Amino acid sequence: MLGQMIMEIPIELMLTISKKLPWMFFPDIIPIGHPIFDIINSTNPETDWDLRLACLLLYALDCKDNFWQLYGDFLPSADECTNLLLATEGDLLELQDPDLASTMREQQHRALEFWEKYWHSGAPLKIKRLARDCERFIWAVTMAQSRCINMQMRVGALIQDANMLVPYADMLNHSFEPNCFFHWRFKDRMLEVMINAGQHIKKGEEMTINYMNGQRNNAIMQRYGFSSPLNPWDVIPFSGNARVHLDSFLSVFNISGLPEEYYHNSQLSDKGDTFVDGAVIAAARTLPTWSDGDMPPVPSTERRAVRELQQECQQMLAKFPTTSKEDEQLLDSMTEARRTLEAAIKYRLHRKLLIQKAMQALEIYQERMLF
C-alpha cells in the first residue's frame, strides 16, 4: 500500500524526454521548428539522455514568458555545483582514484566534443545564444545528470522509460535510508512524492529520497558529485585468500536478510549501540567470507583470517598519498575552495573511512565471536 502523499507535480511543469521513439513528451516546451530539435533528434535516446535533456533545458530557459525561465533562478550556478564534469585536472587528481578520474576526463571530452560539433562558428544564432561557451553547455549537462528523475511513465496508451526534470521534486536530498519515494500516477499524469509506508515526517524534518539504490560511491560521485562514508553498497577490493565465517559475522552485528537486502536488526541490539551503520553493512557484503552448511568456524582460524584481512586493509590505506586525518585537516582549512575540489577530497576520505570501519568491525568480530 502506498504511503501518504505530500506533493503532486503535473507533467505540464516538467521537461521530459523518453528513451525510445517517439521520443518527446512535454506539453508546452516543444522545440518544433527550432534547430535544437534536429540536434536532439540526432542523438541516441538511450545513451545520450543527458545531452538531449541539456539541450531541452537550454531551450526552455531561452523561451520567453514560461515557467522554466523563473525556475532557472533556483538552479545552482557552475561555481555551486559539485558535479565532476566541471572539475579541473587538478581536482580530478585529488580524487586519488585513477579509474574515476579517467572516466570523468572521457565524460568531459564527450560533452565538449558535442558542443563543438553543434555550436560551431556557422551555427544558427538561435543555437549559439543557448550556450555561447562550452561552460554553459557543460553546466546544463550537469543539471540534467544531477537533477534528473528516471521513471516509467504513460501518456495516453504509450508507456515509456523517461528522463524527467521535475521542479521542486529535484530539490529533495539523498539518503540511503529515505523517508520518501516517487510514484507516477498514470491517470492524471502527475508525479507524486509519497512518504514511505510506516514512516512519519514531523514538522521541520527533511524529506529525502534514494538517488541511486545499489550503487557504489564512484558511480554516485560520477553522476552527482558527492559520496558517503555510510554507503551500504560500496566495495573494498580485497584480493587475498583470507576468509571469515559469514553467519558468525552477521550474527555478531545483528545483520539480517539476504545479501541484496542486508539490514541492521536493531531490535536485537543493545540500546545505545550505534556502531552498526551503512559502512558495516558494506563490510558484510564485501568482506571475503565462507560458509559450509552446519560446519562451525574454528576460533584460531577465524582470528588468523581477521589479522590477515586487517593487514590487507592497512596495505590499501598505505597506498593512498594522504591519510584520512590529513584529508580531514585539509577540509577544515579550506574556506573558499571550489566545490568540485572539496567533493574530490571528501570522496577519497570516504574511501579510507570505509576501510577503517571494516578494520574496526573485524576487531569487534573477533572479540564477540559466538561459538
Order of alpha helices (4+ residues) and beta strands (2+ residues): beta-beta-alpha-alpha-alpha-alpha-alpha-alpha-alpha-beta-beta-beta-beta-beta-beta-alpha-beta-alpha-beta-beta-alpha-beta-alpha-alpha-alpha
